Amino acid sequence: AEILASFQLDAKTIMAGLLHDVLEDTDVTEEQMRQEFGDEVVNLVLGVTKVGEIGSVDRSEEEIENLRRMLLATAKDLRVIVIKLADRLHNLRTLEFLPRQKQIQIARNSMNIYAPLAHRLGIYQVKRGLEDLAFKYADPEMYYEIRRRVRKKLPERETVVRKAMEILSTRLEEEGIHCKVKG
């Protein structure tokens, strides 16, 4: 729900995000949920459940691409895909509590199916989150090596960005454009 709210989505989408596992994991019936939350929320929840029935990552690239296309085509409402992407991002954030083999399976599935789907939909913040977290579990040794190298260069990058911001701010002011530059 927090992830969906950060996208400033409507209340019904956020409600469906909160309730997405209720029909599968509890004794609540579809009818009870429909009476309490309405058709729109239930239809979103059912859509997320359907999308969640994706198979394993042991597929060819062509099969994975077909899965992505099928997901987009079968989701009657794109909010279903956005909820599923938010759910997957949340699952990756709590992956540390699962057995190693399950971590690898979920990480690969996330990199092969969900991150490209987020990219295709233009939700780059989710794409990056999925890729970063999935990479951490799919290849932890390489992940931490890259992370170490990137952090080592951070002061150097910050200096370059700061200089660029100063130059840009000065030029914008000279042109009469009053704004705040962030980097």
C-alpha positions as CSV (number, residue, x, y, z in Angstrom):
1,A,0.0,0.0,0.0
2,E,2.9,2.4,0.8
3,I,4.4,1.7,-2.6
4,L,1.1,2.3,-4.4
5,A,0.4,5.4,-2.3
6,S,3.8,6.8,-3.3
7,F,2.6,6.7,-6.9
8,Q,-0.4,8.7,-5.9
9,L,-2.8,6.1,-7.0
10,D,-6.5,6.1,-6.2
11,A,-7.9,4.7,-3.0
12,K,-9.5,1.6,-4.6
13,T,-6.1,0.6,-6.0
14,I,-4.5,1.0,-2.7
15,M,-7.3,-0.9,-1.0
16,A,-6.8,-3.7,-3.6
17,G,-3.1,-3.7,-2.8
18,L,-3.8,-4.1,0.9
19,L,-6.3,-6.9,0.2
20,H,-4.5,-8.7,-2.7
21,D,-3.8,-11.9,-0.7
22,V,-6.9,-12.0,1.4
23,L,-9.0,-14.3,-0.9
24,E,-6.0,-16.8,-1.2
25,D,-4.8,-16.7,2.4
26,T,-7.9,-16.4,4.5
27,D,-11.5,-17.7,4.8
28,V,-12.9,-14.5,3.5
29,T,-15.1,-15.2,0.5
30,E,-15.3,-13.2,-2.8
31,E,-18.9,-12.3,-1.9
32,Q,-17.9,-11.0,1.6
33,M,-15.2,-8.9,0.1
34,R,-17.5,-7.6,-2.6
35,Q,-20.1,-6.6,0.0
36,E,-17.4,-4.8,2.1
37,F,-15.3,-3.2,-0.6
38,G,-17.2,-3.3,-3.9
39,D,-16.9,-4.7,-7.3
40,E,-13.9,-2.6,-8.4
41,V,-11.7,-3.6,-5.5
42,V,-12.6,-7.3,-5.8
43,N,-12.0,-7.3,-9.6
44,L,-8.5,-5.8,-9.0
45,V,-7.8,-8.4,-6.3
46,L,-8.9,-11.2,-8.6
47,G,-6.8,-9.8,-11.4
48,V,-3.7,-9.7,-9.2
49,T,-4.4,-13.3,-8.1
50,K,-4.6,-14.3,-11.8
51,V,-1.4,-12.5,-12.7
52,G,0.4,-14.1,-9.7
53,E,-0.1,-17.6,-11.2
54,I,3.0,-17.1,-13.4
55,G,5.2,-20.1,-13.7
56,S,8.8,-20.6,-12.8
57,V,11.9,-18.9,-14.4
58,D,13.1,-22.1,-16.1
59,R,11.9,-20.8,-19.5
60,S,13.4,-19.7,-22.7
61,E,13.7,-15.9,-23.4
62,E,11.0,-16.3,-26.0
63,E,8.6,-17.9,-23.5
64,I,9.4,-15.2,-20.9
65,E,8.6,-12.5,-23.5
66,N,5.4,-14.3,-24.3
67,L,4.5,-14.3,-20.6
68,R,5.1,-10.6,-20.4
69,R,2.9,-9.9,-23.4
70,M,0.2,-12.2,-22.0
71,L,0.3,-10.4,-18.6
72,L,-0.3,-7.1,-20.3
73,A,-3.0,-8.4,-22.6
74,T,-5.0,-10.3,-19.9
75,A,-5.0,-7.6,-17.3
76,K,-8.2,-5.8,-18.1
77,D,-7.0,-3.0,-15.9
78,L,-3.4,-1.8,-15.8
79,R,-3.7,-1.2,-12.1
80,V,-3.6,-5.0,-11.7
81,I,-0.1,-5.0,-13.1
82,V,1.0,-2.0,-11.0
83,I,-0.3,-3.7,-7.8
84,K,1.5,-6.9,-8.8
85,L,4.7,-5.0,-9.4
86,A,4.4,-3.2,-6.0
87,D,3.7,-6.6,-4.4
88,R,6.8,-8.1,-6.0
89,L,8.9,-5.1,-4.9
90,H,7.7,-5.6,-1.3
91,N,8.4,-9.3,-1.5
92,L,11.9,-8.7,-2.6
93,R,12.4,-6.3,0.4
94,T,11.6,-9.1,2.8
95,L,13.3,-11.9,0.9
96,E,16.0,-12.4,3.5
97,F,13.6,-14.5,5.6
98,L,13.1,-17.2,2.9
99,P,15.4,-20.2,2.2
100,R,18.3,-19.5,-0.2
101,Q,16.8,-21.6,-3.1
102,K,13.5,-19.7,-2.8
103,Q,15.4,-16.4,-2.8
104,I,17.2,-17.3,-6.0
105,Q,14.0,-18.4,-7.7
106,I,12.1,-15.2,-6.8
107,A,15.0,-13.0,-7.7
108,R,15.4,-14.6,-11.2
109,N,11.7,-14.4,-11.8
110,S,11.7,-10.7,-10.8
111,M,14.6,-9.9,-13.1
112,N,13.3,-11.9,-16.0
113,I,9.6,-11.0,-15.9
114,Y,8.7,-8.2,-13.6
115,A,11.6,-5.7,-14.0
116,P,11.2,-5.7,-17.8
117,L,7.4,-5.4,-17.4
118,A,8.0,-2.3,-15.2
119,H,10.4,-0.9,-17.8
120,R,7.8,-1.5,-20.6
121,L,5.2,0.4,-18.5
122,G,7.7,3.3,-17.8
123,I,7.7,2.7,-14.1
124,Y,11.5,3.1,-13.8
125,Q,11.6,3.5,-10.0
126,V,10.0,0.1,-9.6
127,K,12.2,-1.4,-12.4
128,R,15.4,-0.2,-10.6
129,G,14.2,-1.4,-7.2
130,L,13.3,-4.8,-8.6
131,E,16.6,-5.2,-10.4
132,D,18.7,-4.0,-7.5
133,L,17.0,-6.2,-4.9
134,A,16.8,-9.2,-7.3
135,F,20.5,-8.9,-8.2
136,K,21.4,-8.8,-4.5
137,Y,19.9,-12.3,-4.1
138,A,20.7,-13.8,-7.5
139,D,24.4,-13.0,-7.3
140,P,25.3,-11.6,-3.8
141,E,29.0,-11.8,-4.3
142,M,28.9,-9.6,-7.5
143,Y,26.3,-7.3,-6.0
144,Y,28.4,-6.5,-3.0
145,E,31.6,-6.1,-5.1
146,I,29.8,-3.6,-7.4
147,R,28.3,-1.8,-4.5
148,R,31.7,-1.5,-2.8
149,R,33.2,0.0,-6.1
150,V,30.4,2.4,-6.6
151,R,30.6,3.7,-3.0
152,K,34.3,4.2,-3.4
153,K,33.7,6.6,-6.3
154,L,30.9,8.5,-4.5
155,P,32.9,11.6,-3.4
156,E,34.3,12.0,-6.9
157,R,30.8,11.8,-8.5
158,E,29.4,14.2,-5.9
159,T,32.1,16.8,-6.9
160,V,31.3,16.5,-10.6
161,V,27.5,16.8,-9.9
162,R,28.0,19.8,-7.7
163,K,30.2,21.6,-10.3
164,A,27.6,20.8,-13.0
165,M,24.8,22.2,-10.8
166,E,26.8,25.4,-10.2
167,I,27.4,25.9,-14.0
168,L,23.8,25.2,-14.8
169,S,22.4,27.5,-12.1
170,T,24.6,30.3,-13.2
171,R,23.6,29.9,-16.9
172,L,19.9,29.7,-16.1
173,E,20.2,32.9,-13.9
174,E,22.0,34.7,-16.8
175,E,19.0,33.8,-19.0
176,G,16.6,35.1,-16.5
177,I,15.3,31.6,-15.5
178,H,14.9,31.5,-11.7
179,C,14.8,27.9,-10.5
180,K,16.3,25.5,-8.0
181,V,18.7,22.9,-9.5
182,K,19.1,19.6,-7.8
183,G,21.5,16.8,-8.6
